[in-house]
Amino acid sequence: MMRRWAAGAAVLALAAGLSGCIIIASDGGDRTVVVDSASSSAPAYVSLYADAVADPKRPAEEVARDPLRHPAEILAFAQVAPGDKVADIRPGAGYFTRLFSDVVGPTGRVYAFVPERTMTRENPLADALVAAYPNVTRVNGLLDSMTYDQPLDLVFMSQEYHDFHIPGFNTDVARMNAAVFAALKPGGRYVVIDHQAAPGTGISAVQTLHRIEGDYLRREVEAAGFVFEAESRAVANPDDDHSLNVFDAAIRGKTDQFVYRFRKPG
């Protein structure tokens, strides 16, 4: 019953987004589904997003996180479509990988990109996704020289970008963004979700708080040649004062997050 309501609310929310509205539905309690007008997506895909969220193959622990992660809104904002070729960077247990797989369908492909530095721990998670979803492929490599076997429509990075500034990852972030640019088709999208840091802090809190200032990230990505296209407030939290580590029990799962969509010109 809960999952059916969630799917129905997602359809209402996305449909309203298509007509240019910004608010939408409530479950009768304190949850409201919000969609940016910038999230507009072809009407034909609205039900696909709702169906992906309602897929019974999704683990219960992932479904339980949906009220905080707003997956249908994120899929719409990322403009995921059937047939898309998508790279999910450091996908972990596959929260978004599973959703992408359902939406892109049999003519699409999802690349679960696991950096070489973390592949001993994370390859088994990615391999479980490959076993469960025929259109998912695991890719290992260096973040700052990532390549794929075909041009991509979307590169997606959720709550990971800040980590790549941590010295232990040994990543040249400017080169990483250039590699993403090269991997995308002309007109391809680069969507980044991350934990917001306090204004003016840049990358100074990436290791201590696991946060990054959104404006700083935007400048870095634009420097690679991307055009900033839109921002979603789907996972924003104005009550987060940006002072706590994102793993602190008082804020974990409820941080103020920005969602940016960049586009490769062409």
N, C-alpha and C positions, 0 to 999 in steps of 0.2 A: 504493500500500500504506500509506504513512504517513497519507494523508488518510483512508483507510478506518478505520485504527486510531483516529485522532483522533475521528472521528464516533462510533465504537462506544464509546469511553471517555466521550464527552460524554453519551451515552444512559445508561450505567451511573451516571455521576456524578449526573445530574439525577434519575434514578429513585430513587437513594438519598436525595437531598435531599427528594424527595416523601414518603418514609417517615419523615422526621425525623432522619435520620442526618447526620453531618457529614463523613465521609471517603469516599474511594472507590477510585479505580483507579490503576494504575501501568502504564507501558509496559515494565516489566521493567528499566528503567534508573533514573534519578534523578528522573523527572517524576511528580508525583502530582497528580491532579485533586482540588481541594477545593471543596466547595459549602456555603455557609451553609444552615442549616436554614431561615433566613428567605427563602431563594431559592425556596421552594416555588412551583410553577407547575402549572397543570392538566396531568394526565398526557397528555392528547391533544396537548400542544404539545412534549413532549420530543423527539420525532422531528423536528419542524419545526426546532428549534434545531440539532440535529445535521446535518440536511440543509442548512441555511443555511451552516453552517461548511464543509461538504464541497462546496459549489457550485463546479463547475469554472470558472465565470466569474470567480471571485475571483483577483486578480493574485497571482502567486507570492510577491512581496515582502510582501504582506499575510499570506498563509498562513504565511510564515516567522516572523511575529511572534506567531502564536497561542499558543505555549507561554508567552509572557510576558503576553499580554493576556486569556487565558481567555475567549474570546468566548461560548461556550455558557453558561458560568456567569453572565456579565453579562446575556445575553438573558433568562435565567431570573429573575435578581434584578430586572430591570426589568419583568418580567411582560408581555413583549411578546406580543400575541395577534393572530390573523388579524382583519383589519378595522380594526385600530387606526390612528389618525391620530397620527403621530409627527413632532416637530420635532427634527432633529439640528443643534445649534447649532455653527456653524463646522466643517463636516464634513471639511475638508481634502480628501484624495484619496478619502474615502468608506469608510474601513475599516468603520465601523458602519452607514453608510447602506446599503451593499449587503446586510448581514445583516438589517437592519430590513425592507428591501424584500422579501426572500424570505419573511420570516415574516408580515408583514401581508397579503401577497398582493394579488390584483386588487381586492378590496373595501376595501383600506386605502390610505393615502397617507403618503408620507414627504416632509417639507419640509426641504430642504437650505438652512438659513438662513445666509447669508453677510452679515456686517456691511458697511455701506457703506464703512467705512474700509479694508477689505481686499478689496473686490470686484474691483478691477482685476486683482489677482493670483489670486484664488480663484474668481471666476466661471467661468473656463474649466474648472476641475476639477469644479465642480458641474454645468456643462452636459454634461460627458462622462458623468456619472452619469445625468442626465436622458435622454440619448440611449440609454443602455444599459438603463435600467429604466423602463418606462412609468408606474409608480406613484410616481416621484420628481419633485418640483417644486422648482425653485430659487426662493428668496425673498430679496430684499435689503431692508435696513431698518436702523434704529437699534436697538441692543441694548436701550436703555431705553424703547423704545416699540414693540417688535415686535408685529405682529398677523398673523393668518392668516385664511383665508376660511371656516374652520369650527372649531368647538371641538376641542381636542386631548385625546388620552388620555395622551400622554407627551411631556414635554420632556426631552431628553437632552443632557448637556454633558460631554464627556470631555477632561480636561487643558486646559481653556480658561478656567474661571471665574477663576483667579488673574490671568490676563492682563487681565481687564476692570477690575481695580483699578489697572492701570498708567496713569498720566496720559495717555499718548499715545492711549489708546483713547477718551478723553473720554466715559466712560460713568458714569452715576449707577447704581451697582450696586443700591441700594435700589429705584430705579425699575425697573431691569431685572427684579428678582425679582417686583415687583408686576405687571409686564407678563406674565411667565411665569404667574403666578397667574391673571390675567385670561384668558389664552389657553387654559387647561385647563378641561375639563369638571369639574363637581363630582365628586370621587373620583379625579381625574386624578393622575398621578405625575410627579414632578420628580426625575430621577436625575442625580447629579453625581459624577464621578470626578475626583480631582485629586491632585497631588503633596503629600504631607504635609510640613509645616514643623515645626520644633522647638516643643515646648510653650511657650506664652506669647508667641510671636513674632507672632501675629495676621497682619497683611498686610505686615509690614516686609520680607519677603523675596520679595515677588511679582516685583520687577524684577531683583533681584540673583541670586536662586537659582531663580526661577520656581516657588516653593512657597507654599502658604498653610496656615495652621493649621486643621485640620479643625473643631475646636470653634468657632473664629471664624466659619467659613463657615456652620456649622450655626445659630449664633445669628442671622446675617444672614438666612438663608432663613426661619427660623421667624418672624422679625419681619414678614415679608410675609404671614403668616397660614397658612403651611404647618405640617403636623404631621410631625415626624420619625418615620419608621416603622421603618426597619431599616438596618443596616450590613452590607456584605459584606467579607470578608477575602480575596477571590479574588485581588486584586493587591497585597496587603500584602507588605512585605519588612522583617522585624524587624532585618535586618543593615544597613539603611540608617540612618546616624546623623543624617540631615537636614542635613548641613553642606555638601554639594556642590551646585553648580548642576546642574540635571537634564540638561543637555547635556554635562556632563563625561563623558569616555569611561569613567571608572571606574564610573559608575552609570547611564549612559543606558540607558533601556529596562528598568531593574531598580529604579527608585525605589520607596520605600514609598508606596503610594497608598491612599486611602480611597475607598469607594464608598458613597454615602448615598442612600437612597430617602425622599423626602418625599411627602406626599399632601395634595391640596386637600380640605378637609372637604366633606362633602355626599354 
